Amino acid sequence: MSEAPPFASLSPIEARVLGVLVEKRHTVPDTYPLTLNSLVAGCNQKTSRDPVMELTEADVRAALDALRARSMVIESSGGRAMRYEENARRVLGVPSESVALLATLMLRGPQTSAELRANCERIHRFSDLSATEGYLDELAARVPHAYVVRLARQPGSRESRWAHLLCGEPDEPRAPAWTPGAAPVQPAAASRVGEDAFDALVARVDRLEAELAALRERLGDA
């Protein structure tokens, strides 16, 4: 299993700052790089953020200092204020499509591949769902450090969600390991429940067919 990446020490605030810088590069190119005030506002947005945060300038400035130490943020002077831009693609060594997925996960939390494709649109438009899943699979299979992980499916959910690993191991359990070509492994109890349900269904169909045959016979005699 791939270990967490060397950026596992990123705090949630640092991840939020990095995600906002990636997002705003594409959504507000005319005012990019961002000033500290603009970056704070982007971090504290009430929409497109999970969780919603209420960060101070001091919080964001501390996160910027930590990210600059990792070369993930570049500081430049522009007018009266310092400005900041992200350098994630070069530092992480992944294509821009993968940076878009990571930023969306940092900003919105765990999501399914379909949700990621829709939520990534303003940063990068994926041609179809298979393209989105292809980049996610590559991020999950990176050696020696994975950048994303597929989470265990939640009760009642049809799809698994993905989470980034830039802040370390997620709170939720990972999806069971799966080998291509192998049949899904089910617990013995679950298998027995499935067999019992199937047997009950077969018995019910047989009973209904017998009742239908008897009804036809009576109607034929009438």
C-alpha positions as CSV (number, residue, x, y, z in Angstrom):
1,M,0.0,0.0,0.0
2,S,1.3,3.5,-0.8
3,E,2.3,5.6,2.1
4,A,1.1,9.1,2.7
5,P,2.9,11.8,0.7
6,P,5.7,13.9,2.1
7,F,3.2,16.7,2.5
8,A,1.1,14.8,5.1
9,S,2.0,17.6,7.6
10,L,-0.2,20.1,5.8
11,S,-2.8,21.4,8.2
12,P,-6.5,21.9,7.2
13,I,-5.9,25.6,7.0
14,E,-2.8,25.2,4.8
15,A,-4.8,22.8,2.5
16,R,-7.6,25.4,2.3
17,V,-5.2,28.2,1.4
18,L,-3.5,26.1,-1.3
19,G,-6.8,25.0,-2.7
20,V,-8.1,28.6,-2.9
21,L,-4.9,29.7,-4.7
22,V,-5.4,26.9,-7.3
23,E,-9.0,27.7,-7.8
24,K,-8.6,31.5,-8.1
25,R,-5.8,31.1,-10.7
26,H,-8.5,29.9,-13.1
27,T,-11.6,31.7,-11.9
28,V,-10.2,35.3,-11.4
29,P,-7.1,35.4,-13.6
30,D,-7.3,39.2,-14.0
31,T,-6.6,39.7,-10.2
32,Y,-4.2,36.8,-9.8
33,P,-1.8,36.4,-7.9
34,L,-4.0,37.2,-4.9
35,T,-3.5,39.7,-2.1
36,L,-3.8,38.6,1.5
37,N,-7.3,40.2,1.8
38,S,-8.6,38.4,-1.3
39,L,-7.1,35.1,-0.1
40,V,-8.8,35.4,3.3
41,A,-12.1,36.1,1.5
42,G,-11.7,33.0,-0.7
43,C,-10.9,30.8,2.3
44,N,-14.0,32.0,4.2
45,Q,-16.5,31.6,1.3
46,K,-19.8,30.2,2.4
47,T,-20.3,28.4,-0.9
48,S,-18.2,25.7,-2.6
49,R,-16.4,25.0,0.7
50,D,-16.7,22.0,3.1
51,P,-16.1,22.7,5.9
52,V,-16.9,26.4,6.0
53,M,-14.1,28.2,7.8
54,E,-13.7,31.6,9.5
55,L,-10.0,32.3,9.2
56,T,-8.2,35.5,10.3
57,E,-5.4,37.2,8.4
58,A,-3.1,35.8,11.0
59,D,-4.3,32.3,10.3
60,V,-3.8,32.7,6.5
61,R,-0.5,34.4,6.9
62,A,0.9,31.5,9.1
63,A,-0.4,29.0,6.5
64,L,1.3,31.0,3.7
65,D,4.6,31.0,5.6
66,A,4.4,27.2,6.0
67,L,3.5,26.7,2.3
68,R,6.3,29.0,1.2
69,A,8.8,26.9,3.2
70,R,7.7,23.9,1.0
71,S,7.9,26.0,-2.2
72,M,4.2,25.3,-2.7
73,V,3.4,29.1,-2.6
74,I,5.3,31.9,-4.3
75,E,5.2,35.4,-2.9
76,S,5.6,38.5,-5.2
77,S,5.3,42.2,-4.8
78,G,2.5,43.9,-6.7
79,G,1.5,47.6,-6.1
80,R,1.1,48.3,-2.4
81,A,0.4,44.7,-1.3
82,M,2.2,41.4,-1.5
83,R,0.6,38.8,-3.7
84,Y,0.6,35.0,-3.6
85,E,0.3,32.2,-6.2
86,E,0.4,28.5,-5.9
87,N,3.2,26.2,-7.2
88,A,1.5,22.9,-6.6
89,R,1.9,21.4,-10.0
90,R,5.7,21.6,-10.0
91,V,6.2,20.6,-6.3
92,L,3.8,17.7,-6.4
93,G,5.0,16.6,-9.9
94,V,1.5,16.0,-11.3
95,P,-0.3,17.4,-14.4
96,S,-2.7,20.3,-14.1
97,E,-5.7,18.0,-14.3
98,S,-4.6,16.2,-11.2
99,V,-4.0,19.6,-9.4
100,A,-7.6,20.5,-10.2
101,L,-8.8,17.3,-8.6
102,L,-6.7,17.8,-5.5
103,A,-7.7,21.4,-5.1
104,T,-11.4,20.5,-5.4
105,L,-10.9,17.8,-2.7
106,M,-9.1,20.3,-0.5
107,L,-11.9,22.8,-0.9
108,R,-15.0,20.5,-0.7
109,G,-13.9,17.4,1.2
110,P,-14.5,13.8,0.0
111,Q,-16.6,13.4,-3.2
112,T,-17.5,10.8,-5.7
113,S,-15.8,10.9,-9.1
114,A,-19.0,12.3,-10.7
115,E,-19.2,15.0,-8.1
116,L,-15.5,15.8,-8.6
117,R,-16.0,16.1,-12.4
118,A,-18.9,18.6,-11.9
119,N,-17.2,20.6,-9.1
120,C,-13.9,20.8,-11.0
121,E,-15.4,22.4,-14.1
122,R,-14.3,25.9,-13.3
123,I,-10.7,24.8,-12.8
124,H,-10.6,22.1,-15.5
125,R,-13.3,20.6,-17.6
126,F,-12.9,16.8,-17.9
127,S,-14.3,15.3,-21.2
128,D,-16.1,12.5,-19.4
129,L,-16.3,10.5,-16.2
130,S,-13.8,7.9,-17.3
131,A,-11.2,10.7,-17.8
132,T,-11.8,11.9,-14.2
133,E,-11.5,8.4,-12.8
134,G,-8.3,7.9,-14.8
135,Y,-6.6,10.8,-13.2
136,L,-7.9,9.7,-9.8
137,D,-6.5,6.2,-10.3
138,E,-3.1,7.6,-11.2
139,L,-3.1,9.8,-8.1
140,A,-4.0,6.8,-6.0
141,A,-1.4,4.5,-7.6
142,R,1.6,6.9,-7.3
143,V,4.8,5.3,-6.0
144,P,6.0,5.7,-3.4
145,H,3.4,8.1,-2.2
146,A,-0.3,8.2,-3.1
147,Y,-2.1,11.6,-3.2
148,V,-5.7,10.4,-3.0
149,V,-7.5,7.3,-1.6
150,R,-10.9,5.7,-2.3
151,L,-13.0,5.6,0.8
152,A,-15.2,2.8,1.9
153,R,-18.7,3.1,0.6
154,Q,-21.2,4.7,3.0
155,P,-24.4,2.8,3.9
156,G,-27.0,3.4,1.3
157,S,-24.6,4.9,-1.2
158,R,-24.1,3.5,-4.6
159,E,-20.6,5.1,-5.3
160,S,-17.5,5.4,-3.3
161,R,-16.0,8.8,-2.5
162,W,-12.4,10.0,-2.9
163,A,-10.3,11.9,-0.4
164,H,-6.9,13.6,-0.7
165,L,-3.9,12.5,1.5
166,L,-2.1,15.9,1.7
167,C,-3.2,16.3,5.3
168,G,-2.5,12.6,6.2
169,E,-4.8,9.7,6.5
170,P,-8.5,10.6,6.3
171,D,-10.9,10.1,9.3
172,E,-13.0,7.7,7.3
173,P,-11.9,4.1,6.5
174,R,-10.4,3.2,3.1
175,A,-12.2,1.1,0.6
176,P,-11.2,-2.6,0.6
177,A,-8.2,-3.4,-1.6
178,W,-9.2,-4.8,-5.0
179,T,-7.2,-6.7,-7.5
180,P,-8.2,-6.4,-11.2
181,G,-9.9,-9.5,-12.4
182,A,-10.6,-10.7,-9.0
183,A,-14.2,-11.3,-7.8
184,P,-15.3,-9.0,-5.0
185,V,-14.8,-10.7,-1.6
186,Q,-17.9,-10.6,0.6
187,P,-18.2,-11.6,4.3
188,A,-19.6,-15.0,4.9
189,A,-22.6,-13.6,6.7
190,A,-23.4,-11.4,3.8
191,S,-23.1,-14.3,1.4
192,R,-25.5,-16.4,3.5
193,V,-28.0,-13.5,3.6
194,G,-27.8,-13.2,-0.1
195,E,-28.4,-16.9,-0.6
196,D,-31.3,-17.0,1.8
197,A,-33.0,-14.1,0.0
198,F,-32.5,-15.8,-3.4
199,D,-34.0,-19.1,-2.1
200,A,-36.9,-17.2,-0.7
201,L,-37.5,-15.4,-4.0
202,V,-37.4,-18.7,-6.0
203,A,-39.9,-20.3,-3.6
204,R,-42.2,-17.4,-3.9
205,V,-42.1,-17.5,-7.7
206,D,-42.8,-21.3,-7.7
207,R,-45.8,-20.7,-5.4
208,L,-47.2,-17.9,-7.6
209,E,-46.8,-20.1,-10.7
210,A,-48.6,-22.9,-9.0
211,E,-51.4,-20.6,-8.0
212,L,-51.7,-19.2,-11.5
213,A,-51.8,-22.7,-13.0
214,A,-54.6,-23.7,-10.6
215,L,-56.5,-20.5,-11.4
216,R,-56.3,-21.2,-15.2
217,E,-57.5,-24.7,-14.6
218,R,-60.6,-23.5,-12.7
219,L,-61.4,-20.9,-15.4
220,G,-61.0,-23.6,-18.0
221,D,-63.5,-25.8,-16.2
222,A,-66.1,-23.0,-15.8
